Amino acid sequence: MLGLLALVFIALMIMLAIDLPWLIKEKMWRELAAYIVLVVLWLGLTIPQVLGITLPSPSSYIAEVFKPLSDLLKPTE
């Protein structure tokens, strides 16, 4: 498990070493911000998976949010 976690961080360091200098050199600040957001999301989903933590499906949250609307639009008999 720790080996996989180390592999994730090595992959992260390689990605950052390749992409960040170019984005900073070209002063692509919006692209840099988007890149950082995507990397944080990637880490947020990858690390729990590597550690064996099961994450709930996003569709369950979507169903929970739209259930009141569904109940409201359901035809009554």
JOHUWO-V799570 format. One record per pair of residues at least 12 apart in sequence whose ideal C-beta (glycine too) atoms are under 6 Angstrom apart, sorted by the first residue. I is the first residue (numbers start at 1). GAP is how many residues later the second one is. D is the distance in Angstrom with one decimal. If there is no record, write none. Layout:
i->{I | I}
gap->{GAP | GAP}
d->{D | D}
This chain:
i->{4 | 5 | 8 | 8}
gap->{46 | 45 | 38 | 42}
d->{4.7 | 5.3 | 5.6 | 5.9}
